[in-house]
Amino acid sequence: MSAERTDVLVVGAGQAGLAMSAHLARAGVPHLVLERARIAESWRTGRWDSLVANGPAWHDRFPDKTFPGDPDGFPGKDEVADYMEAFATEISAPVRTGVEVTQVRSLEGRPGFLCETSAGTVEAGAVVAATGAFQTPVIPPLVPPGAAGSTTPIQIHSAEYRNPGQLPEGAVLVVGAGSSGVQIAEELLSAGRRVYLSVGPHDRPPRRYRGRDFVWWLGVLNKWDMEATPGADHVTIAVSGAHGGRTIDFRDLAARGMILVGRTESYGEGALRFAPDLARNIARGDASYLGLLREADAHVAQNGLDLPPEPEAHELGPMPTCAEEPILSLDLAGAGIGTILWATGYSRDYGWLPAGATDADGAPRHNRGVSAEPGIYYLGLPWQTRRGSSFIWGVWFDAGYVADHIVKQRGYAAYRPAAG
């Protein structure tokens, strides 16, 4: 049986894949989008029940489509998935769901790729890996299963968490204080659980300042367009749209009874050990918070904006006691830990792409989404081109760049010298 043919195969029908499809359609490029599950599946089944978007609806969207309802609200996970499905319908995206791409190989003796899928083979002139940043959940192998016999807590990743009632009785240790970890930890605390939160290095923006959401401030201050720095360690951001959106405040969480600890380092003899860096990590987050306030104030003054001053936002309370006198070792059984919840991110999986598209560690080899392997592209990577690349609105602009590159390459491939 001969392979189906298409000019461009887009792998993944989340926000990256749909943005790619929209730009390719506008450029008149025939393409096919394959999705192993449903459109925007990770929003529906890879998130906890109460999750909302971290940015307001007026901002975290595609330019061509608004969210229904309050533009200053924060859409829930199912609302985001519904939005993506509606967008796919509106642009007549050529999406096939329930089809997994298992291998992409370069064709021999001619350009293009042979793509093995769960529904047969597809021959494509170019392939866009739009599988995004959330691929394989990572649980560090620190605590071996059954290490403490019947008292060993269960271990789950934030991708598996749904709600407090899902977890067994006992205290919960949440490892990771980025957006996911801190939101889950606060939900568990509000549900009456005893919660320990392991806090690593982070940036901590204000949710709102002087009447504007932080996404607006990052926009007018050109921070969303900060370009990726090769080799730089980009730090997680502690921000939340939960409860209508409010600033993450570790001092407040500690005052409400959450027990903060430093970065999780090791395990032995039934206890987890933490780095003595909690106060330093909180101070770093404070510095990023206060720095943004100062830049915002300077912008208001320079441009004569009529935005009410908010001097109280600059006032920080003392370091919480748990930071001044940090816990460096926690006996899991003694503390009654029933669950360790790892909000520790995801690993990449591009083993299905040609070897030249990744480096020795499996990381994408690319420049602004254009792979080192001609004809292979990436979309939806964190910091693919800039700070906003992995956000709904940010991936739209990266998709435009990738589509432009594909169109240019098609032009070169189609060139034939004029007859002499």
Summary of the structure (lengths in Angstrom):
residues: 420
radius of gyration: 23.4
end to end distance: 41.1
largest distance: 86.5
contacts: 1350
relative contact order: 0.16
helix: 30%
strand: 22%
